[in-house]
Amino acid sequence: LVAVKEGNWREVEKELKEIRRVASGAVLKLIAECCYLRESEKKTLCLLAVDNGWDYLKTSTGYRSCGATPEDVKFLV
């Protein structure tokens, strides 16, 4: 989350690629915790995940003080 909030997209992509490499053949799900992200951050994060071979995107873990909104769900579809 820190790299995303800092706009350090190079580091985010590096980490997504490395996880995909290490977990070769596994199904990967990125949980975005949308309540902490701006729309532009959600968009970039999701595009990087898809571009780097992640299989699923999820809006929230449900364990934070705020969850995903209906708009977040629509955005990720």
Backbone as CSV, one residue per row, in Angstrom:
resi,resn,N_x,N_y,N_z,CA_x,CA_y,CA_z,C_x,C_y,C_z
1,LEU,0.824,-1.197,0.000,0.000,0.000,0.000,0.866,1.259,0.000
2,VAL,1.999,1.213,0.662,2.866,2.397,0.746,3.335,2.817,-0.645
3,ALA,3.830,1.872,-1.433,4.318,2.209,-2.778,3.195,2.768,-3.647
4,VAL,2.004,2.222,-3.504,0.850,2.735,-4.265,0.562,4.171,-3.862
5,LYS,0.472,4.434,-2.565,0.158,5.784,-2.084,1.262,6.776,-2.427
6,GLU,2.491,6.306,-2.537,3.598,7.187,-2.932,3.667,7.374,-4.439
7,GLY,2.860,6.616,-5.186,2.909,6.692,-6.637,4.138,6.024,-7.218
8,ASN,4.715,5.102,-6.482,5.910,4.391,-6.925,5.490,3.167,-7.737
9,TRP,4.964,3.416,-8.922,4.394,2.352,-9.753,5.447,1.386,-10.256
10,ARG,6.657,1.838,-10.421,7.736,0.938,-10.836,7.943,-0.158,-9.784
11,GLU,7.947,0.232,-8.516,8.110,-0.736,-7.418,6.900,-1.665,-7.313
12,VAL,5.712,-1.101,-7.481,4.491,-1.929,-7.444,4.542,-2.972,-8.549
13,GLU,4.870,-2.553,-9.757,4.930,-3.503,-10.868,6.020,-4.555,-10.638
14,LYS,7.155,-4.129,-10.130,8.244,-5.068,-9.840,7.766,-6.156,-8.866
15,GLU,7.066,-5.749,-7.833,6.576,-6.702,-6.837,5.513,-7.636,-7.432
16,LEU,4.604,-7.079,-8.212,3.576,-7.910,-8.855,4.209,-8.947,-9.782
17,LYS,5.208,-8.529,-10.542,5.910,-9.456,-11.442,6.631,-10.547,-10.661
18,GLU,7.286,-10.161,-9.577,8.041,-11.129,-8.781,7.123,-12.157,-8.128
19,ILE,6.018,-11.704,-7.606,5.056,-12.644,-7.011,4.525,-13.590,-8.083
20,ARG,4.206,-13.054,-9.244,3.710,-13.898,-10.334,4.771,-14.920,-10.723
21,ARG,6.032,-14.511,-10.772,7.114,-15.423,-11.148,7.264,-16.535,-10.115
22,VAL,7.315,-16.155,-8.853,7.502,-17.130,-7.782,6.311,-18.083,-7.683
23,ALA,5.135,-17.572,-7.943,3.910,-18.375,-7.836,3.478,-18.907,-9.197
24,SER,4.420,-19.175,-10.045,4.132,-19.650,-11.398,3.145,-20.810,-11.352
25,GLY,2.081,-20.689,-12.121,1.068,-21.735,-12.191,-0.036,-21.603,-11.160
26,ALA,0.172,-20.795,-10.134,-0.852,-20.595,-9.103,-1.857,-19.537,-9.560
27,VAL,-3.043,-19.608,-9.017,-4.054,-18.584,-9.264,-3.802,-17.460,-8.264
28,LEU,-3.678,-16.235,-8.781,-3.379,-15.086,-7.918,-4.544,-14.109,-7.881
29,LYS,-4.829,-13.628,-6.666,-5.892,-12.649,-6.467,-5.297,-11.421,-5.789
30,LEU,-5.498,-10.261,-6.381,-5.051,-9.006,-5.789,-6.218,-8.385,-5.038
31,ILE,-6.014,-8.095,-3.756,-7.032,-7.417,-2.958,-6.610,-5.954,-2.844
32,ALA,-7.419,-5.070,-3.387,-7.026,-3.673,-3.542,-7.326,-2.774,-2.344
33,GLU,-8.130,-3.177,-1.378,-8.548,-2.317,-0.264,-8.953,-0.944,-0.798
34,CYS,-9.968,-0.960,-1.630,-10.407,0.232,-2.357,-10.720,1.440,-1.476
35,CYS,-11.127,1.208,-0.240,-11.492,2.341,0.618,-10.305,3.263,0.906
36,TYR,-9.085,2.782,0.699,-7.898,3.596,0.955,-7.327,4.229,-0.314
37,LEU,-7.916,3.930,-1.458,-7.321,4.355,-2.734,-8.184,5.367,-3.470
38,ARG,-7.514,6.278,-4.161,-8.206,7.188,-5.077,-8.524,6.413,-6.353
39,GLU,-9.443,6.932,-7.131,-9.838,6.265,-8.384,-8.630,6.018,-9.286
40,SER,-7.764,6.994,-9.402,-6.594,6.837,-10.272,-5.666,5.733,-9.765
41,GLU,-5.546,5.596,-8.451,-4.712,4.538,-7.875,-5.330,3.169,-8.125
42,LYS,-6.649,3.081,-7.970,-7.347,1.816,-8.241,-7.132,1.395,-9.688
43,LYS,-7.304,2.339,-10.581,-7.175,2.043,-12.006,-5.768,1.562,-12.342
44,THR,-4.762,2.283,-11.907,-3.385,1.908,-12.219,-3.021,0.570,-11.594
45,LEU,-3.377,0.369,-10.343,-3.071,-0.885,-9.661,-3.717,-2.069,-10.369
46,CYS,-4.969,-1.937,-10.721,-5.678,-3.035,-11.397,-5.103,-3.312,-12.783
47,LEU,-4.780,-2.267,-13.514,-4.181,-2.466,-14.836,-2.832,-3.172,-14.728
48,LEU,-2.021,-2.785,-13.751,-0.728,-3.436,-13.562,-0.901,-4.908,-13.187
49,ALA,-1.866,-5.204,-12.348,-2.106,-6.595,-11.956,-2.511,-7.429,-13.164
50,VAL,-3.439,-6.935,-13.942,-3.898,-7.668,-15.133,-2.764,-7.809,-16.139
51,ASP,-2.028,-6.738,-16.369,-0.921,-6.768,-17.332,0.195,-7.723,-16.919
52,ASN,0.281,-8.026,-15.626,1.342,-8.891,-15.130,0.846,-10.285,-14.745
53,GLY,-0.308,-10.665,-15.292,-0.750,-12.045,-15.184,-1.530,-12.442,-13.950
54,TRP,-2.000,-11.481,-13.170,-2.818,-11.823,-12.020,-4.205,-12.238,-12.505
55,ASP,-4.828,-13.145,-11.797,-6.066,-13.767,-12.267,-7.343,-13.083,-11.799
56,TYR,-7.343,-12.565,-10.587,-8.544,-11.979,-10.009,-8.218,-10.676,-9.296
57,LEU,-9.210,-9.803,-9.239,-9.132,-8.564,-8.477,-10.269,-8.574,-7.468
58,LYS,-9.984,-8.138,-6.254,-10.997,-8.076,-5.205,-10.961,-6.681,-4.609
59,THR,-12.123,-6.182,-4.206,-12.237,-4.806,-3.742,-11.778,-4.581,-2.312
60,SER,-11.897,-5.572,-1.449,-11.648,-5.358,-0.033,-11.538,-6.694,0.696
61,THR,-10.790,-6.701,1.798,-10.733,-7.900,2.628,-11.954,-8.002,3.524
62,GLY,-12.584,-6.870,3.815,-13.702,-6.838,4.743,-13.267,-6.698,6.187
63,TYR,-11.965,-6.594,6.435,-11.450,-6.487,7.797,-11.097,-5.059,8.198
64,ARG,-11.247,-4.120,7.313,-10.908,-2.725,7.617,-12.141,-1.985,8.117
65,SER,-11.942,-0.759,8.545,-13.050,0.040,9.081,-14.067,0.423,8.011
66,CYS,-13.648,0.395,6.784,-14.572,0.688,5.687,-14.381,-0.373,4.609
67,GLY,-15.434,-0.679,3.933,-15.352,-1.703,2.895,-15.483,-1.096,1.514
68,ALA,-15.689,-1.950,0.555,-15.857,-1.504,-0.818,-17.262,-0.935,-1.007
69,THR,-17.372,-0.057,-1.951,-18.674,0.528,-2.295,-19.209,-0.157,-3.550
70,PRO,-20.496,0.002,-3.822,-21.027,-0.526,-5.087,-20.278,0.040,-6.298
71,GLU,-19.837,1.292,-6.187,-19.080,1.915,-7.283,-17.749,1.194,-7.492
72,ASP,-17.095,0.764,-6.403,-15.846,0.013,-6.521,-16.069,-1.292,-7.274
73,VAL,-17.140,-1.970,-6.943,-17.450,-3.237,-7.612,-17.683,-3.007,-9.093
74,LYS,-18.468,-1.996,-9.425,-18.719,-1.671,-10.836,-17.418,-1.326,-11.553
75,PHE,-16.559,-0.592,-10.873,-15.279,-0.175,-11.457,-14.422,-1.377,-11.847
76,LEU,-14.390,-2.391,-10.981,-13.545,-3.549,-11.229,-14.131,-4.542,-12.231
77,VAL,-15.388,-4.406,-12.539,-16.011,-5.337,-13.486,-15.666,-5.003,-14.863
